[in-house]
């Protein structure tokens, strides 16, 4: 995480203020994905972000300065260093509406593979190895 820089939030809701406990990111494409309310988000090795969100989203910029003591890394995110949780409210500026394109969306097969991989990882962390 860069201490300085632009922070974004994506939501299907029209907002002026971001509540404490919300997620923010410095990756605008990730805010776009989150704005569509996906169940699953995937980042490929080359950094391409795909998801299964379908809603019209809104992308916002956090207008307040963000300091490291006002955020913490999302504890359940698999995207280490990309998703942060706020410790206080922040003012937002609406940037644009976002509609996912077919290139943004995961296919049914990709979703199935990602969920299976997640299940395997979960089972392995519990000491169960499936074959």
Helices and strands as residue ranges (DSSP letters): E 8-11, E 17-18, E 23-24, H 28-35, E 41-43, E 49-51, E 57-62, G 68-70, E 71-73, E 84-86, E 90-98, H 108-125
